[in-house]
Amino acid sequence: MSLIDSLNWRYATTKFDTSKTISDNEIDKLKEITKLSPSSWGFQFYKVLVITDKKLKQRLLPTAYNQSQIVDCSHLFIFCSYRSVFEHDIDQMIVEFHRIRANDQNYSKESTDSYASGAKKSILNMNEAKQLEWLKKQCYIALGQLMVGCADMRIDSCPMEGFKSDEVDEVLDLNSQNLTSVVLLPTGYRSSEDKYQHKTKVRKPKNLLFEDK
Ligand SMILES: Cc1cc2nc3c(=O)[nH]c(=O)nc-3n(C[C@H](O)[C@H](O)[C@H](O)COP(=O)(O)O)c2cc1C
């Protein structure tokens, strides 16, 4: 199956089969796919919660306007961005850069340190609103990558913005961890009763979506 076939197979699943669970092995692959997402400066200033606890899903249901995917899915991914970036967050990632690249050919500690100062200048000088907007965008890149990965593995998913972020943050106590919920991805297996799987995809024609210059 080609990637295009997988993308045509994928649809925003509204009804999951509650009897089916994604295996630990596959969840581990989905985590790896998400982990490999690119991000601005390579800092990945977000955390992804993977929720299977039935009681917790039930508590989250009203925060998502009772959309049943929250409770019926196998694994609920919640992309949470940092609320704010502190100097120590950048330092922590730079330690990783040094550690992981130390044995690379042509590795230079100095150039990594100067990368860090450039990053600090750019990120720490953003005003609060701009920084948060920037942080949230990174979650969407990881979301997209995970969705495509799911489709490639014939795992269903539904991207969701229809939820009250402040209420999710409260249920999961995210504020105290400098985190805020950005976007959700329930994953699992489609129910044969989900009528949306039979709908033909509606997409802009290429001549409206693209302009070749
Ligand atoms: C960022 C984002 C947020 C969405 N939020 C919801 C949602 O809260 N509930 C829902 O049922 N579908 C949601 N959708 C699904 C879209 O309605 C769906 O992707 C779109 O109609 C295209 O259909 P397809 O994904 O089945 O091809 C969301 C999609 C995206 C990308």
The ligand as a MOL file (V3000), in Angstrom:
LIG
                    3D

  0  0  0     0  0            999 V3000
M  V30 BEGIN CTAB
M  V30 COUNTS 31 33 0 0 0
M  V30 BEGIN ATOM
M  V30 1 C -7.1440 20.5680 14.0070 0
M  V30 2 C -8.3810 19.7520 13.7920 0
M  V30 3 C -9.4010 19.7650 14.7210 0
M  V30 4 C -10.5430 18.9540 14.5670 0
M  V30 5 N -11.4790 18.8790 15.5680 0
M  V30 6 C -12.4670 17.9340 15.4690 0
M  V30 7 C -13.3420 17.6830 16.5660 0
M  V30 8 O -13.2630 18.2990 17.6250 0
M  V30 9 N -14.2610 16.7340 16.4150 0
M  V30 10 C -14.4050 15.9810 15.2620 0
M  V30 11 O -15.2700 15.0910 15.2080 0
M  V30 12 N -13.5760 16.2080 14.2030 0
M  V30 13 C -12.6160 17.1530 14.2880 0
M  V30 14 N -11.7470 17.3430 13.2240 0
M  V30 15 C -11.8870 16.5040 12.0090 0
M  V30 16 C -12.2290 17.2990 10.7520 0
M  V30 17 O -13.5740 17.6690 10.7490 0
M  V30 18 C -11.8720 16.4240 9.5610 0
M  V30 19 O -10.4920 16.1410 9.5950 0
M  V30 20 C -12.2100 17.1100 8.2230 0
M  V30 21 O -13.5850 17.2630 8.1020 0
M  V30 22 C -11.6930 16.3110 7.0320 0
M  V30 23 O -12.2050 15.0090 7.0350 0
M  V30 24 P -11.2830 13.7090 7.0950 0
M  V30 25 O -10.2690 13.9400 8.1790 0
M  V30 26 O -12.2350 12.5970 7.4840 0
M  V30 27 O -10.6680 13.5020 5.7820 0
M  V30 28 C -10.6500 18.1630 13.3840 0
M  V30 29 C -9.6250 18.1970 12.4180 0
M  V30 30 C -8.4940 18.9420 12.6290 0
M  V30 31 C -7.3790 18.8700 11.6140 0
M  V30 END ATOM
M  V30 BEGIN BOND
M  V30 1 1 1 2
M  V30 2 1 2 3
M  V30 3 2 2 30
M  V30 4 2 3 4
M  V30 5 1 4 5
M  V30 6 1 4 28
M  V30 7 2 5 6
M  V30 8 1 6 7
M  V30 9 1 6 13
M  V30 10 2 7 8
M  V30 11 1 7 9
M  V30 12 1 9 10
M  V30 13 2 10 11
M  V30 14 1 10 12
M  V30 15 2 12 13
M  V30 16 1 13 14
M  V30 17 1 14 15
M  V30 18 1 14 28
M  V30 19 1 15 16
M  V30 20 1 16 17
M  V30 21 1 16 18
M  V30 22 1 18 19
M  V30 23 1 18 20
M  V30 24 1 20 21
M  V30 25 1 20 22
M  V30 26 1 22 23
M  V30 27 1 23 24
M  V30 28 2 24 25
M  V30 29 1 24 26
M  V30 30 1 24 27
M  V30 31 2 28 29
M  V30 32 1 29 30
M  V30 33 1 30 31
M  V30 END BOND
M  V30 END CTAB
M  END
